[in-house]
Amino acid sequence: MTLLMDATPQVKELYPLPLVPRPWVLSSLFAAFNVVLLVFFSGLFFAFPCRWLAQNGEWVFPVITGPLFALTFFSLISLNFSDPGILHQGSAEQGPLTVHVVWVNHGAFRLQWCPQCCFHRPPRTYHCPWCNICVEDFDHHCKWVNNCIGHRNFRFFMLLVLSLCLYSGALLVTCLIFLVRTTHLPFSTDKAVAIVVAVPAAGFLVPLSILLLTQTVSVSSADRTYKAKCRHLHGYNPFDQGCASNWYLAICAPLGPKYMAEAVQLQRVVGPDWTSVPNLHPPMSPSALNPPARPGPHSRPAWPT
């Protein structure tokens, strides 16, 4: 796999409108409210229906739901305070009047200039308008945790979605079993709490399952949720290295050191044979934006839009 970079001066470049940072108070309160909501409903569940089942010898339910709650709470807190892969602001010496082209697996990417962070963004890097930062391998901004989902915390996001699906399903099944076991008993506080817990558990289980399925397909094909800004021509995705390799890179691969403020470089090393070729074309030469002659059926450029 090779990476080639060309730098060509450009006479004029259109800039996007400045992004105005959103108020962070309401979004932070909403993320804190979600944590409180998880603890509140879990407390009701463990204090009433789960307690009744444990007192009647059904210890399997607290044994299963307890670790699932701990895993869900841990992943939620970790995602709230995680670093999504922030690219710090570049040097003021860098200028926007230069075109940088990066080649990844026969796919050409023109690095977009970020006027807020003052550097050319690497491929799949996007400036989040809510956080006012550039995030590497940007997937989306999750309002539930008030944080971006990117290269460094995507595995925490997948862990949170998976644990929420399992925990919601366990809550729903446990409450239904409790209601079935207590049909011969009069209506009580335990039954009311079981209904109160089962309804939101069932309501969250369906969209969470759809989200988990969507993210599973995206990881398998090396796509991202925010792909409107990085579409590939002719259906060719240069970041796709196969299902197994895509899962390894997204979930298990070492993250590497964090970015420093002095330099902005690609963090993940995809292959050992990445090379950098100096610019051999004069300014404004059309051949500067054309790929070098390479054999193979997939040598067509794939410019992001």
Salt bridges, closest charged atoms under 4 A:
GLU13 OE1 - ARG110 NH2 3.27
GLU58 OE2 - ARG181 NH1 2.82
ASP83 OD2 - ARG152 NE 3.86
ASP137 OD1 - ARG124 NH1 3.95
ASP137 OD2 - ARG224 NH2 3.20
ASP137 OD2 - ARG268 NH2 3.30
ASP139 OD2 - HIS140 ND1 2.51
ASP190 OD1 - ARG51 NH2 3.21
